[in-house]
């Protein structure tokens, strides 16, 4: 049982990496913080990571409550979330970086804001609908207190990883180049697509039990 819970946390962590695609967002981070000093850039990375952890943790804890309020079953939300993950994954595999998470109006508003750590970096670029829906599905599927604490710890670990990654963003972008980042983005998109298909398949099997024998 313990090994099974660890496997769930690992799967959740990998799913967050695929949904958020922090490496693919790095060029956007560099462009938004290009005018900042190294200290301010590091502060922005810290703020974005804290905001992402808070947003995903709140989604994890309050997700089932929201489903109950709107009388939405977990399986229906799982299918909808899977379709959303697939749409994001297709955009990632076509090489679109962040265009599926941030519309033109949000992009224009973000230029005039000094603090870009929360908007648009944390939301909607990092904690976008794909990451939030995935978090709600995992939280509703594993509602026990130990599982919830483990999922929160996984979110914190992911946020710390993003913070460390963005502290070194200029060097990594220069090292990988746009081609390297595009390759990684497409790989993350493929993983996200597989996760979305799994969500949809599991949801449809529960909604239509007859499909289990097909």
C-alpha positions in Angstrom: 0.0 0.0 0.0 2.8 2.4 0.9 4.5 1.6 -2.5 1.2 2.3 -4.2 0.9 5.7 -2.5 4.4 6.6 -3.5 3.6 5.6 -7.1 0.6 7.9 -7.0 2.7 10.9 -5.8 5.3 10.2 -8.5 2.6 10.1 -11.2 1.0 13.3 -9.8 4.5 15.0 -9.9 5.2 13.9 -13.5 1.7 15.0 -14.4 2.3 18.5 -13.0 5.5 18.8 -14.9 3.7 17.8 -18.1 0.7 20.1 -17.5 2.7 23.2 -16.4 5.7 22.6 -18.7 8.0 24.9 -16.7 10.9 24.5 -19.2 8.6 25.7 -22.1 7.6 28.7 -20.1 11.2 29.7 -19.4 11.5 31.9 -22.5 8.4 33.8 -21.4 9.9 34.2 -17.9 13.1 35.5 -19.3 11.3 38.0 -21.6 9.1 39.3 -18.7 12.0 39.7 -16.3 14.6 40.9 -18.8 14.5 44.4 -17.5 15.0 43.3 -13.9 18.1 43.0 -11.8 19.2 39.5 -10.9 17.9 40.1 -7.3 14.5 41.2 -8.6 14.4 38.3 -11.1 15.0 35.8 -8.3 12.3 37.5 -6.2 9.9 37.1 -9.1 10.8 33.4 -9.4 10.2 33.0 -5.7 6.8 34.8 -5.8 5.7 32.7 -8.8 6.6 29.5 -7.1 4.8 30.4 -3.8 1.7 31.5 -5.8 1.6 28.3 -7.8 1.9 26.2 -4.6 -0.9 28.1 -2.9 -3.2 27.9 -6.0 -2.7 24.2 -6.5 -3.0 23.4 -2.8 -6.3 25.3 -2.6 -7.5 23.5 -5.7 -6.6 20.2 -4.1 -8.4 20.9 -0.8 -11.4 22.7 -2.1 -11.8 20.8 -5.4 -14.2 18.2 -4.1 -16.3 20.9 -2.4 -16.7 22.7 -5.7 -17.7 19.5 -7.4 -20.3 18.9 -4.7 -21.6 22.5 -4.9 -22.3 22.2 -8.7 -23.4 18.5 -8.4 -20.7 17.4 -10.8 -19.5 13.8 -10.4 -15.8 13.1 -10.3 -16.0 10.9 -13.4 -17.6 13.7 -15.4 -15.0 16.1 -14.3 -12.3 13.6 -15.1 -13.5 13.3 -18.7 -13.8 17.1 -19.0 -10.3 17.5 -17.5 -8.9 14.9 -19.8 -10.3 16.6 -22.9 -8.8 19.9 -21.6 -5.4 18.2 -21.1 -5.5 16.8 -24.6 -6.2 20.2 -26.1 -3.3 21.7 -24.2 -1.1 18.8 -25.2 -1.9 19.2 -28.9 -0.9 22.9 -28.6 2.4 21.9 -26.9 3.2 19.3 -29.5 2.6 21.9 -32.2 5.3 24.1 -30.6 3.0 26.8 -29.1 4.6 28.1 -25.9 2.0 29.6 -23.5 -0.4 30.7 -26.2 -3.0 28.2 -25.0 -2.8 29.5 -21.4 -2.7 33.3 -21.9 -4.9 35.3 -24.2 -3.9 38.6 -25.8 -5.7 40.8 -23.2 -4.0 39.0 -20.3 -0.6 39.5 -22.1 -1.3 43.2 -22.7 -2.3 43.7 -19.0 0.8 41.9 -17.7 3.2 44.2 -19.5 2.1 47.1 -17.4 2.5 45.3 -14.1 5.7 45.4 -12.2 4.8 42.2 -10.3 4.6 39.5 -12.9 5.3 36.7 -10.5 1.6 36.2 -9.7 0.0 37.4 -13.0 0.7 36.1 -15.6 3.5 33.7 -14.5 1.7 31.8 -11.6 -1.7 32.2 -13.2 -2.6 31.5 -16.0 0.8 30.3 -17.4 1.9 27.9 -14.7 -1.2 27.1 -12.6 -3.4 27.0 -15.7 -6.6 25.0 -16.2 -4.8 21.8 -17.1 -2.8 21.8 -13.8 -5.8 22.8 -11.7 -8.1 20.2 -13.2 -5.4 17.5 -12.8 -4.9 18.5 -9.2 -8.7 18.4 -8.5 -9.0 14.9 -10.0 -6.1 13.5 -7.9 -7.5 15.2 -4.8 -11.0 13.8 -5.3 -9.6 10.3 -6.2 -7.4 10.1 -3.1 -9.4 12.0 -0.3 -7.7 10.5 2.8 -5.7 12.8 5.1 -2.4 11.0 4.5 -2.9 11.1 0.7 -3.9 14.8 0.9 -0.7 15.6 2.9 1.4 13.6 0.4 -0.2 15.4 -2.6 0.4 18.8 -0.9 4.0 17.8 -0.2 4.3 16.9 -3.9 3.0 20.3 -4.9 5.5 22.0 -2.5 8.3 19.9 -4.0 7.2 20.8 -7.5 7.1 24.5 -6.6 10.6 24.4 -5.1 11.8 22.7 -8.3 10.2 25.5 -10.4 11.9 28.1 -8.2 15.3 26.5 -8.6 14.7 26.2 -12.4 13.7 29.8 -12.9 16.6 31.1 -10.9 18.8 29.6 -13.6 16.4 30.4 -16.5 18.7 32.8 -18.5 21.6 30.2 -18.4 19.3 27.3 -19.3 17.6 29.1 -22.2 21.0 30.1 -23.6 22.2 26.5 -23.2 19.2 24.7 -24.7 18.3 27.3 -27.3 14.8 27.6 -28.8 15.2 24.3 -30.6 16.0 22.4 -27.4 13.1 24.0 -25.6 10.7 23.1 -28.4 11.8 19.5 -28.3 11.3 19.3 -24.5 7.9 21.0 -24.9 6.8 18.4 -27.5 7.9 15.5 -25.2 6.0 17.1 -22.3 3.0 17.5 -24.6 3.1 13.8 -25.5 3.2 12.8 -21.8 0.3 15.2 -21.0 -1.7 13.7 -23.9 -1.3 10.2 -22.5 -2.4 11.5 -19.1 -5.4 13.1 -20.6 -6.4 9.9 -22.4 -6.1 8.0 -19.1 -8.4 10.5 -17.4 -11.0 10.2 -20.2 -10.8 6.4 -20.3 -11.2 6.0 -16.6 -14.1 8.5 -16.5 -15.9 6.9 -19.4 -15.5 3.4 -17.9 -17.2 4.6 -14.7 -19.9 6.6 -16.4 -20.7 3.8 -18.9 -19.9 0.5 -17.1 -20.7 -1.4 -20.3 -17.5 -0.1 -21.9 -15.4 -2.1 -19.4 -16.1 -5.3 -21.3 -15.2 -3.8 -24.6 
